[in-house]
Amino acid sequence: MCGIAGWVDFGRPRVSQRAELERMTTTLAPRGPDAAGFWLDRHVGLGHRRLAIIDVRRGTQPMIAGPESGPHAVLSYSGEVYNFQELRAELVRRGHVFRTRSDTEVVLEAYLEWGTDFVRRLDGMFAFALWDAREQRLLLVRDRLGIKPLYYAPLGSGVLFGSEPKAVLAHPEFTAELDDEGLADLLALSGTPGRTPLRGLAELPPGHVLTVDRRGTRTHRYWGLESRPHEDDIPTTVRTVRELLEDIVRRQLVTDVPLCTLLSGGLDSSALTAIAAAILGGRGEGPVRSFSVDFVGSQEDFRGSEFRPDRDNPYATMVAEHIGTEHRTIELPAEALTTDGARRAVLDAHDLPLTFGDVDTSLHRLFTRIRDHSTVALSGESADEVFGGYVWFHDPKVVATEDFPWLSRMRFVPEDMLDRDFRERTRFAQLRADAYRQAVAEVDHLPGDDHHERRMREIGHLHLTRWLPVLLDRKDRLSMAAGLEVRVPFCDHRLIEYVHNIPWKIKAYDGREKSVLRGAVADLLPPAVLDRRKSPYPTTGDQRYERDLRARTAKLLQDDRSPALDFVDAGRLRELLDRPFGHFDSQLSRNPMETALMLDDWLRTYGLA
């Protein structure tokens, strides 16, 4: 896992601009603390920050194919290709000679062998820039689900690019300007692919390739969700999911550095940990190293709800003992979440006014602590989107509502808390409705599907293409800010293609959430974990956090120059502060204040106020 940055510009030579390339690349140092590399030619510059995972000694980048004096192609690559060993064997049979054991070199040689269609052969999470010196062409490529980020912006007759916005912002020819509609899309949780709140800055959509040459810039999609008939019965479906998961986890255990699992005690992370333990045990390796998070005093502070019914730690401990992992619980005190430094670390990681409050600060602290012991972690992220795990998948009222389903429980800011002028100039309600219609129009239905099946296919599609990218972005930014690579086995495209096409009556064959996944791992986990209701990543119930949040919000309201008040209604924020103490004991109740604070800090820090 790494960070990439650079440019291509056919309008004028930029070979002398090494200082600019170094400045862009240095912003990504937390993503790649192990090494930095640069490559420049007349019209192109590639920068790289490396987090060494495979072939630690020799996998340096940017990597060159052909002679250095006249290379065929140059690659700056971030991510992991999990089928690189199979691809390497095939390329060797075709006459390719390798100098390293890295997956980076496999990607480079695969391009030289199969051309631009090579990306369809890659199984993994990745974002990379590949310069074809012979064709004078730059390819920017992003993985199918958007696990790894990649941004770009116009630069003369070409583009700037970087793993994070900060890399593009570091170039002297890009000026940060606010895009109101992009900000509205973010605050609405619409998740429109490619859109950002900075004018001129775009995110390459998942499953896309951006090509830049002397003819201009163009994108094409190489992968998307497709609907296919599912002919397997329930036992075959369950068995197939188990076989896929075993193969996926086996591939994702390959690393030359210490690996662990993020174990919450929920079905998803417990399933991955159990499968990983079985695979390693079969090799005579192990035990699996696992980590969970808890808060000091949580046993006394926790209050259950429909959204978060119970504490993680008792279940995580149960699973760890059942499987026999080398387990550690990272306990975080309230002060670890309330300092200015903790909040600034989240802003620096995100680069955008996107926050889930203390979920983000605690995740970053957790990843920082884990990094003392491991460099790679397996996470259960995306199982809820893939298998239908959220409560709203099973709420008839939400299913029947023509809106993004997660908005029934999760919002950054309610629409009526936004400043009226901002709502009017962005046509906020219409913008969200248009984004929803656009998303639903992408769904490919099968002939013969009844109304309910069509609707559940739409809801699954919405989650995978609009909601999941938000969560993957959060996981990537906060983990990579700590120099930790997080792998997400449930995002393997083979699993997603199979499960997306399972009819809902099979997905929920026992009338519960994630029926197929539960059936697939029923022999691996304690009954209490198999029967546990969905509970999201925990948040603190410590009253010191609410006091700090109230104090920060009151301070924001006292400053007439607070830029957030151009977007969030000050009167409604004051009404929140009038709520009795104890009201803001959950992430959902805190979201409006958290968002106002993050927005204020972002606008000031990035010179947008």
C-alpha positions as CSV (number, residue, x, y, z in Angstrom):
1,M,0.0,0.0,0.0
2,C,1.4,3.4,-0.9
3,G,0.7,6.9,-2.2
4,I,1.1,8.2,-5.7
5,A,1.3,11.7,-7.2
6,G,2.4,13.4,-10.4
7,W,1.3,14.9,-13.7
8,V,1.3,14.7,-17.4
9,D,1.2,17.9,-19.5
10,F,1.8,17.8,-23.3
11,G,1.6,21.6,-23.5
12,R,5.0,22.4,-22.2
13,P,8.0,20.5,-20.8
14,R,8.1,20.0,-17.0
15,V,11.2,17.9,-16.5
16,S,12.8,20.7,-14.4
17,Q,10.0,20.7,-11.9
18,R,11.3,18.1,-9.6
19,A,10.7,20.3,-6.5
20,E,7.0,20.5,-7.3
21,L,6.8,16.7,-7.7
22,E,8.6,16.2,-4.4
23,R,6.3,18.6,-2.6
24,M,3.2,16.8,-3.9
25,T,4.6,13.4,-3.0
26,T,5.8,14.4,0.4
27,T,2.2,15.2,1.4
28,L,1.5,11.4,1.1
29,A,4.4,10.4,3.4
30,P,2.0,8.8,6.0
31,R,0.7,6.5,3.3
32,G,4.3,5.4,2.5
33,P,6.6,5.8,5.4
34,D,9.3,3.4,4.1
35,A,10.6,5.1,1.0
36,A,10.1,7.8,-1.6
37,G,10.8,7.7,-5.3
38,F,10.6,10.1,-8.3
39,W,10.7,9.8,-12.1
40,L,10.6,12.6,-14.6
41,D,10.6,13.0,-18.3
42,R,9.9,15.8,-20.7
43,H,6.1,15.9,-20.2
44,V,5.5,13.6,-17.2
45,G,6.4,13.3,-13.6
46,L,5.6,10.3,-11.3
47,G,6.1,10.4,-7.5
48,H,5.7,7.5,-5.1
49,R,5.7,6.9,-1.3
50,R,6.1,3.3,-0.3
51,L,4.7,1.2,2.4
52,A,6.7,-2.0,1.9
53,I,4.5,-5.1,2.0
54,I,5.7,-7.6,-0.7
55,D,9.4,-8.0,-1.5
56,V,10.4,-5.4,1.0
57,R,14.0,-5.0,-0.3
58,R,13.5,-4.8,-4.0
59,G,10.0,-3.5,-4.8
60,T,11.0,0.2,-5.1
61,Q,9.0,2.6,-7.3
62,P,8.4,4.2,-9.7
63,M,9.2,1.0,-11.4
64,I,10.6,1.0,-15.0
65,A,10.2,-1.7,-17.7
66,G,13.0,-1.6,-20.3
67,P,16.2,0.3,-20.2
68,E,16.3,3.4,-17.9
69,S,17.7,5.5,-20.8
70,G,14.6,4.6,-22.9
71,P,12.0,2.8,-20.8
72,H,9.0,1.1,-22.4
73,A,6.7,2.0,-19.4
74,V,6.9,3.4,-15.9
75,L,4.6,2.6,-13.1
76,S,3.7,4.4,-9.8
77,Y,1.4,1.9,-8.0
78,S,-0.6,1.8,-4.8
79,G,-2.4,-1.3,-3.6
80,E,-2.3,-5.1,-3.7
81,V,-3.0,-7.5,-6.6
82,Y,-4.0,-10.7,-4.9
83,N,-3.7,-13.0,-7.9
84,F,-0.2,-11.7,-8.8
85,Q,1.4,-15.1,-8.3
86,E,-0.9,-16.7,-10.9
87,L,-0.4,-13.8,-13.3
88,R,3.4,-14.0,-12.8
89,A,3.4,-17.7,-13.6
90,E,1.5,-17.1,-16.8
91,L,3.7,-14.2,-17.8
92,V,6.8,-16.3,-17.2
93,R,5.4,-18.9,-19.6
94,R,5.0,-16.1,-22.1
95,G,8.7,-15.2,-21.9
96,H,8.7,-12.4,-19.3
97,V,11.7,-12.2,-17.0
98,F,11.2,-10.7,-13.5
99,R,13.7,-8.9,-11.3
100,T,11.6,-8.8,-8.1
101,R,8.9,-10.8,-6.3
102,S,6.6,-7.8,-6.1
103,D,3.1,-7.5,-7.5
104,T,4.1,-4.1,-8.8
105,E,6.3,-5.7,-11.4
106,V,3.6,-8.1,-12.3
107,V,1.2,-5.2,-13.0
108,L,3.8,-3.5,-15.2
109,E,4.6,-6.7,-17.2
110,A,0.9,-7.5,-17.5
111,Y,0.3,-4.2,-19.3
112,L,3.2,-4.8,-21.7
113,E,1.8,-8.3,-22.5
114,W,-2.0,-7.5,-22.8
115,G,-2.2,-3.8,-23.3
116,T,-4.9,-1.6,-21.8
117,D,-7.3,-4.6,-21.3
118,F,-4.9,-6.0,-18.7
119,V,-6.7,-4.3,-15.8
120,R,-9.6,-6.8,-16.2
121,R,-7.2,-9.6,-15.2
122,L,-6.3,-7.9,-11.9
123,D,-7.9,-9.1,-8.7
124,G,-7.3,-6.7,-5.9
125,M,-7.4,-3.2,-4.5
126,F,-5.3,-0.6,-6.4
127,A,-4.9,2.9,-7.8
128,F,-2.0,3.6,-10.1
129,A,-0.5,5.8,-12.8
130,L,1.2,4.0,-15.8
131,W,3.2,6.0,-18.3
132,D,3.6,4.3,-21.7
133,A,6.7,6.0,-23.1
134,R,6.3,4.4,-26.5
135,E,2.7,5.6,-27.0
136,Q,3.2,8.8,-25.0
137,R,0.2,8.0,-23.0
138,L,-0.7,8.1,-19.2
139,L,-3.2,5.7,-17.7
140,L,-4.8,6.3,-14.4
141,V,-6.5,3.2,-13.1
142,R,-8.7,2.5,-10.1
143,D,-10.0,-0.8,-8.7
144,R,-13.5,-2.1,-9.2
145,L,-15.0,-1.0,-5.9
146,G,-12.9,2.1,-5.2
147,I,-11.1,0.6,-2.3
148,K,-8.0,2.8,-3.1
149,P,-8.6,6.5,-3.8
150,L,-7.3,8.5,-6.8
151,Y,-8.0,12.2,-7.6
152,Y,-7.1,14.3,-10.7
153,A,-7.4,17.9,-12.0
154,P,-6.7,19.7,-15.2
155,L,-3.1,20.8,-15.8
156,G,-2.4,22.6,-19.1
157,S,-2.8,19.9,-21.8
158,G,-2.9,17.1,-19.3
159,V,-3.7,16.4,-15.6
160,L,-2.4,16.5,-12.1
161,F,-3.1,13.4,-10.0
162,G,-2.7,12.1,-6.5
163,S,-3.9,9.4,-4.0
164,E,-5.4,12.2,-1.9
165,P,-6.6,15.8,-2.6
166,K,-3.6,17.1,-0.6
167,A,-1.2,15.9,-3.3
168,V,-3.0,17.9,-6.0
169,L,-3.4,20.9,-3.7
170,A,0.3,21.0,-3.2
171,H,1.0,21.8,-6.8
172,P,1.4,25.6,-7.4
173,E,-0.9,25.6,-10.4
174,F,-4.0,24.3,-8.6
175,T,-6.0,26.7,-6.5
176,A,-8.5,25.4,-4.0
177,E,-12.0,26.8,-4.7
178,L,-15.2,25.6,-3.1
179,D,-17.8,23.9,-5.3
180,D,-21.2,24.4,-3.6
181,E,-22.9,21.6,-5.4
182,G,-20.1,19.2,-4.6
183,L,-20.3,20.1,-1.0
184,A,-24.1,19.7,-1.1
185,D,-23.7,16.2,-2.6
186,L,-21.3,15.3,0.2
187,L,-23.5,16.7,3.0
188,A,-26.5,14.9,1.4
189,L,-24.7,11.6,1.6
190,S,-25.6,11.0,-2.1
191,G,-22.2,9.6,-3.0
192,T,-22.2,10.7,-6.6
193,P,-19.2,9.0,-8.2
194,G,-16.4,11.4,-9.2
195,R,-17.8,14.5,-7.4
196,T,-15.8,16.5,-4.8
197,P,-16.5,19.8,-3.0
198,L,-13.4,21.4,-4.7
199,R,-13.9,23.0,-8.1
200,G,-11.8,21.3,-10.8
201,L,-10.9,18.3,-8.6
202,A,-12.5,15.0,-9.6
203,E,-12.2,11.5,-8.1
204,L,-11.7,8.8,-10.6
205,P,-14.8,6.6,-10.3
206,P,-14.4,3.0,-9.2
207,G,-13.9,0.5,-12.0
208,H,-12.6,3.2,-14.4
209,V,-9.5,4.1,-16.4
210,L,-8.6,7.7,-17.3
211,T,-6.4,7.9,-20.5
212,V,-4.4,11.1,-21.2
213,D,-2.5,11.6,-24.4
214,R,-2.0,14.3,-27.0
215,R,-5.6,13.8,-28.2
216,G,-7.0,14.8,-24.8
217,T,-8.4,13.1,-21.7
218,R,-11.1,10.4,-21.7
219,T,-12.4,7.8,-19.3
220,H,-13.9,4.4,-19.8
221,R,-15.5,2.0,-17.4
222,Y,-14.0,-1.5,-17.4
223,W,-16.2,-3.0,-14.6
224,G,-19.7,-2.5,-13.2
225,L,-22.4,-4.4,-11.5
226,E,-24.3,-6.7,-13.9
227,S,-27.4,-8.7,-13.3
228,R,-27.4,-12.4,-14.1
229,P,-29.7,-15.2,-13.4
230,H,-28.9,-17.1,-10.2
231,E,-29.7,-20.8,-10.6
232,D,-28.1,-22.3,-7.4
233,D,-30.4,-23.5,-4.6
234,I,-29.8,-22.5,-1.0
235,P,-27.3,-25.2,0.0
236,T,-25.3,-24.6,-3.2
237,T,-25.4,-20.9,-2.7
238,V,-24.2,-21.2,0.9
239,R,-21.4,-23.6,-0.1
240,T,-20.3,-21.4,-2.9
241,V,-20.0,-18.4,-0.7
242,R,-17.9,-20.4,1.8
243,E,-15.6,-21.6,-1.0
244,L,-15.2,-18.0,-2.3
245,L,-14.4,-16.7,1.1
246,E,-11.8,-19.3,1.8
247,D,-10.1,-18.6,-1.5
248,I,-10.3,-14.8,-1.0
249,V,-8.8,-14.9,2.5
250,R,-6.1,-17.3,1.4
251,R,-5.0,-14.8,-1.2
252,Q,-5.1,-11.9,1.1
253,L,-3.0,-13.6,3.8
254,V,0.1,-13.2,1.4
255,T,2.5,-10.6,2.9
256,D,6.1,-10.3,3.9
257,V,5.2,-8.2,7.0
258,P,3.2,-8.9,10.2
259,L,-0.6,-9.3,9.6
260,C,-3.6,-9.2,11.9
261,T,-7.4,-9.0,11.8
262,L,-9.7,-6.3,13.1
263,L,-12.0,-8.4,15.3
264,S,-15.2,-6.6,16.6
265,G,-17.0,-9.8,17.6
266,G,-19.6,-9.3,14.9
267,L,-20.4,-11.9,12.3
268,D,-18.3,-10.3,9.5
269,S,-15.0,-9.8,11.3
270,S,-15.4,-13.1,13.2
271,A,-16.0,-15.0,10.1
272,L,-12.8,-13.6,8.4
273,T,-10.7,-14.3,11.6
274,A,-12.0,-17.8,11.8
275,I,-11.2,-18.6,8.2
276,A,-7.8,-17.0,8.4
277,A,-7.0,-19.1,11.5
278,A,-8.1,-22.3,9.8
279,I,-5.9,-21.5,6.7
280,L,-2.9,-20.6,8.8
281,G,-3.4,-23.6,11.1
282,G,-3.6,-25.9,8.1
283,R,-0.1,-24.6,7.1
284,G,1.3,-25.1,10.5
285,E,1.4,-21.3,11.0
286,G,-0.3,-19.0,13.4
287,P,-1.9,-18.1,15.7
288,V,-3.8,-15.2,14.1
289,R,-3.1,-11.8,15.8
290,S,-6.4,-9.9,16.4
291,F,-7.3,-6.5,17.7
292,S,-10.5,-4.9,19.0
293,V,-11.3,-1.5,20.4
294,D,-13.0,-0.4,23.5
295,F,-13.4,2.7,25.6
296,V,-12.3,3.2,29.2
297,G,-15.4,2.9,31.4
298,S,-17.6,1.6,28.5
299,Q,-19.2,-1.1,30.7
300,E,-20.8,1.7,32.8
301,D,-21.3,4.3,30.0
302,F,-22.8,2.1,27.3
303,R,-26.5,2.5,26.5
304,G,-27.9,0.2,23.8
305,S,-30.2,1.3,20.9
306,E,-31.8,-0.1,17.8
307,F,-28.8,1.1,15.8
308,R,-26.1,-0.1,18.3
309,P,-27.7,-2.8,20.5
310,D,-24.8,-4.1,22.5
311,R,-21.0,-3.7,23.3
312,D,-18.4,-5.4,21.1
313,N,-15.8,-6.3,23.5
314,P,-17.5,-9.3,25.2
315,Y,-18.2,-10.9,21.8
316,A,-14.7,-10.1,20.5
317,T,-13.2,-11.8,23.6
318,M,-15.5,-14.8,23.1
319,V,-14.5,-15.2,19.4
320,A,-10.8,-14.8,20.2
321,E,-11.0,-17.5,22.9
322,H,-13.1,-19.8,20.6
323,I,-10.7,-19.5,17.7
324,G,-7.5,-19.2,19.7
325,T,-6.2,-15.9,18.4
326,E,-3.4,-13.8,20.0
327,H,-5.9,-11.1,20.9
328,R,-5.4,-7.6,22.2
329,T,-8.1,-5.0,23.2
330,I,-7.0,-1.4,22.6
331,E,-8.7,0.7,25.3
332,L,-9.1,4.4,24.5
333,P,-9.7,7.1,27.2
334,A,-12.0,10.0,26.5
335,E,-9.1,12.4,26.3
336,A,-7.7,10.5,23.3
337,L,-10.8,11.6,21.4
338,T,-11.2,15.2,22.5
339,T,-7.8,16.8,21.9
340,D,-7.3,19.3,19.1
341,G,-4.6,17.0,17.8
342,A,-7.0,14.0,17.5
343,R,-9.4,16.1,15.6
344,R,-6.8,17.6,13.4
345,A,-5.4,14.2,12.6
346,V,-8.8,13.2,11.2
347,L,-9.0,16.4,9.1
348,D,-5.5,15.8,7.7
349,A,-6.4,12.2,6.8
350,H,-9.7,13.0,5.1
351,D,-8.8,16.2,3.3
352,L,-12.6,16.7,3.0
353,P,-15.3,17.8,5.4
354,L,-16.4,14.2,5.9
355,T,-16.6,13.0,9.5
356,F,-18.4,10.4,11.6
357,G,-17.2,12.1,14.8
358,D,-15.6,10.0,17.5
359,V,-15.9,7.0,15.2
360,D,-13.2,8.6,13.1
361,T,-11.0,9.8,15.9
362,S,-11.1,6.4,17.7
363,L,-10.5,4.5,14.4
364,H,-7.4,6.6,13.8
365,R,-6.2,6.1,17.3
366,L,-6.9,2.3,17.0
367,F,-5.0,2.1,13.7
368,T,-2.0,4.0,15.2
369,R,-1.8,1.6,18.1
370,I,-2.2,-1.5,15.8
371,R,0.6,-0.2,13.6
372,D,3.0,-0.8,16.5
373,H,2.4,-4.5,16.1
374,S,1.3,-5.1,12.5
375,T,1.5,-3.5,9.0
376,V,-1.5,-5.3,7.4
377,A,-5.0,-5.9,8.8
378,L,-8.0,-7.8,7.5
379,S,-11.3,-6.0,8.0
380,G,-15.0,-7.1,7.6
381,E,-15.9,-3.8,5.9
382,S,-18.7,-4.2,3.2
383,A,-20.3,-7.4,4.3
384,D,-23.4,-5.4,5.3
385,E,-23.6,-3.9,1.9
386,V,-23.0,-7.2,0.1
387,F,-25.2,-9.5,2.1
388,G,-27.9,-7.1,3.3
389,G,-27.0,-6.6,6.9
390,Y,-28.4,-3.1,7.8
391,V,-31.7,-2.9,9.7
392,W,-33.1,-0.7,6.8
393,F,-32.8,-3.6,4.3
394,H,-35.5,-5.3,6.4
395,D,-37.8,-2.3,7.1
396,P,-40.8,-2.3,4.7
397,K,-41.3,1.4,5.1
398,V,-37.7,2.2,4.1
399,V,-37.8,-0.3,1.2
400,A,-40.9,1.4,-0.2
401,T,-39.4,4.9,0.1
402,E,-37.7,6.4,-3.1
403,D,-34.6,7.7,-1.4
404,F,-31.2,6.5,-0.3
405,P,-32.1,3.9,2.4
406,W,-29.3,4.9,4.8
407,L,-30.9,8.3,5.2
408,S,-33.6,6.6,7.2
409,R,-31.1,6.4,10.1
410,M,-27.9,8.1,9.1
411,R,-27.5,11.8,8.2
412,F,-24.6,14.2,8.6
413,V,-26.9,17.2,8.9
414,P,-30.8,17.2,8.5
415,E,-31.8,19.3,5.5
416,D,-33.6,21.8,7.7
417,M,-30.4,22.5,9.6
418,L,-28.7,23.7,6.5
419,D,-28.5,27.5,5.8
420,R,-31.5,28.5,3.6
421,D,-29.4,30.4,1.1
422,F,-27.1,27.4,0.7
423,R,-30.1,25.1,0.2
424,E,-31.6,27.4,-2.4
425,R,-28.5,28.1,-4.5
426,T,-27.6,24.4,-4.6
427,R,-31.2,23.2,-5.0
428,F,-30.3,20.8,-2.2
429,A,-33.5,18.7,-2.2
430,Q,-33.5,18.5,-6.0
431,L,-29.8,17.7,-6.2
432,R,-30.3,14.7,-3.8
433,A,-33.4,13.5,-5.7
434,D,-31.5,13.8,-9.0
435,A,-28.6,11.8,-7.6
436,Y,-31.0,9.1,-6.4
437,R,-32.7,8.8,-9.8
438,Q,-29.3,8.7,-11.5
439,A,-28.2,5.9,-9.2
440,V,-31.4,3.8,-9.7
441,A,-31.3,4.3,-13.4
442,E,-28.0,2.4,-13.5
443,V,-29.5,-0.8,-12.2
444,D,-29.8,-3.7,-14.6
445,H,-32.9,-5.7,-13.9
446,L,-33.7,-9.2,-15.0
447,P,-36.8,-10.1,-17.0
448,G,-39.4,-11.9,-14.8
449,D,-38.3,-10.3,-11.5
450,D,-41.3,-9.2,-9.4
451,H,-41.6,-5.8,-7.9
452,H,-40.0,-6.7,-4.6
453,E,-37.0,-8.4,-6.2
454,R,-36.5,-5.5,-8.4
455,R,-36.6,-3.1,-5.5
456,M,-34.2,-5.2,-3.4
457,R,-31.8,-5.4,-6.3
458,E,-31.9,-1.5,-6.5
459,I,-31.2,-1.2,-2.8
460,G,-28.3,-3.6,-3.0
461,H,-26.9,-1.6,-6.0
462,L,-27.3,1.7,-4.2
463,H,-25.3,0.4,-1.3
464,L,-22.5,-0.9,-3.4
465,T,-22.1,2.1,-5.6
466,R,-23.1,5.1,-3.4
467,W,-22.8,4.1,0.3
468,L,-19.9,1.7,0.4
469,P,-17.5,4.1,-1.3
470,V,-18.0,6.5,1.6
471,L,-17.1,3.8,4.1
472,L,-14.2,2.6,2.1
473,D,-12.8,6.1,1.8
474,R,-13.0,6.5,5.6
475,K,-11.3,3.2,6.2
476,D,-8.5,4.0,3.7
477,R,-7.8,7.5,4.9
478,L,-7.7,6.8,8.6
479,S,-5.7,3.6,8.2
480,M,-3.2,4.9,5.7
481,A,-2.7,8.0,7.9
482,A,-1.3,5.6,10.4
483,G,0.8,3.7,7.8
484,L,-1.5,0.6,8.2
485,E,-2.7,-1.3,5.1
486,V,-6.3,-2.6,5.6
487,R,-7.5,-5.3,3.3
488,V,-11.2,-5.9,2.8
489,P,-12.0,-9.5,1.6
490,F,-15.7,-8.9,1.3
491,C,-14.9,-6.4,-1.5
492,D,-13.5,-9.1,-3.8
493,H,-15.3,-8.6,-7.1
494,R,-15.9,-12.3,-7.6
495,L,-17.8,-12.5,-4.3
496,I,-19.7,-9.3,-5.1
497,E,-20.7,-10.4,-8.6
498,Y,-22.0,-13.7,-7.2
499,V,-23.8,-12.4,-4.1
500,H,-25.3,-9.3,-5.9
501,N,-27.3,-11.7,-8.1
502,I,-28.6,-14.0,-5.3
503,P,-32.4,-13.4,-5.2
504,W,-33.5,-11.7,-2.0
505,K,-35.6,-14.7,-1.0
506,I,-32.4,-16.6,-0.7
507,K,-30.3,-13.8,0.8
508,A,-32.8,-13.7,3.6
509,Y,-33.9,-17.3,3.5
510,D,-34.3,-17.6,7.3
511,G,-36.0,-14.2,7.6
512,R,-32.9,-12.5,9.1
513,E,-30.1,-10.3,7.9
514,K,-27.1,-11.9,6.2
515,S,-28.6,-15.3,6.1
516,V,-26.2,-16.7,3.5
517,L,-23.1,-15.5,5.2
518,R,-24.3,-16.9,8.5
519,G,-25.0,-20.2,6.9
520,A,-21.6,-20.2,5.2
521,V,-19.7,-19.9,8.5
522,A,-22.1,-21.6,10.9
523,D,-19.5,-24.3,11.8
524,L,-16.8,-21.8,12.7
525,L,-18.3,-19.5,15.3
526,P,-20.0,-19.6,18.7
527,P,-23.9,-19.6,18.5
528,A,-24.0,-16.3,20.4
529,V,-22.0,-14.6,17.7
530,L,-23.9,-16.2,14.8
531,D,-27.2,-15.0,16.4
532,R,-25.9,-11.5,17.3
533,R,-27.7,-8.5,15.8
534,K,-25.8,-6.1,13.6
535,S,-23.9,-3.5,15.7
536,P,-21.8,-0.8,14.0
537,Y,-18.4,0.3,15.0
538,P,-18.6,1.5,18.6
539,T,-18.7,5.1,19.9
540,T,-17.9,6.4,23.3
541,G,-20.6,7.0,25.9
542,D,-18.2,9.0,28.2
543,Q,-20.0,12.2,29.2
544,R,-16.7,14.1,28.9
545,Y,-17.0,13.7,25.1
546,E,-20.4,15.3,25.1
547,R,-19.1,18.2,27.3
548,D,-16.2,18.7,24.8
549,L,-18.5,18.6,21.8
550,R,-20.9,21.1,23.4
551,A,-18.1,23.5,24.3
552,R,-16.6,23.4,20.8
553,T,-20.0,24.0,19.2
554,A,-20.7,26.9,21.6
555,K,-17.3,28.5,20.7
556,L,-18.1,28.2,17.0
557,L,-21.4,30.0,17.5
558,Q,-19.7,32.8,19.4
559,D,-17.5,33.6,16.4
560,D,-19.5,35.6,13.8
561,R,-16.7,34.9,11.3
562,S,-17.2,31.1,11.6
563,P,-17.3,30.0,7.9
564,A,-19.4,27.0,8.7
565,L,-22.3,29.3,9.5
566,D,-22.6,30.1,5.8
567,F,-23.8,26.5,5.4
568,V,-25.2,25.4,8.7
569,D,-28.1,27.3,10.4
570,A,-26.8,29.0,13.6
571,G,-30.3,29.1,15.1
572,R,-30.7,25.3,14.7
573,L,-27.3,24.7,16.2
574,R,-28.3,26.7,19.3
575,E,-31.4,24.7,19.6
576,L,-29.3,21.6,19.8
577,L,-27.3,23.0,22.6
578,D,-30.6,23.6,24.5
579,R,-31.2,19.9,24.6
580,P,-30.7,18.4,28.1
581,F,-27.3,17.0,28.9
582,G,-27.1,13.3,28.0
583,H,-29.0,13.8,24.7
584,F,-25.8,13.5,22.7
585,D,-24.8,10.1,23.8
586,S,-24.6,8.5,20.4
587,Q,-23.0,9.0,17.0
588,L,-26.4,9.7,15.3
589,S,-27.4,12.4,17.7
590,R,-23.9,14.1,17.5
591,N,-23.6,14.1,13.7
592,P,-24.9,17.7,13.1
593,M,-22.5,19.3,15.6
594,E,-19.6,17.1,14.4
595,T,-20.3,18.0,10.8
596,A,-20.5,21.8,11.6
597,L,-17.2,21.6,13.5
598,M,-15.4,19.6,10.8
599,L,-16.8,21.9,8.0
600,D,-15.5,25.0,9.9
601,D,-12.0,23.5,10.4
602,W,-11.9,22.4,6.8
603,L,-12.9,25.7,5.3
604,R,-10.4,27.6,7.4
605,T,-7.5,25.1,7.0
606,Y,-7.9,24.9,3.2
607,G,-8.3,28.6,2.6
608,L,-11.9,28.4,1.5
609,A,-13.4,30.7,4.1
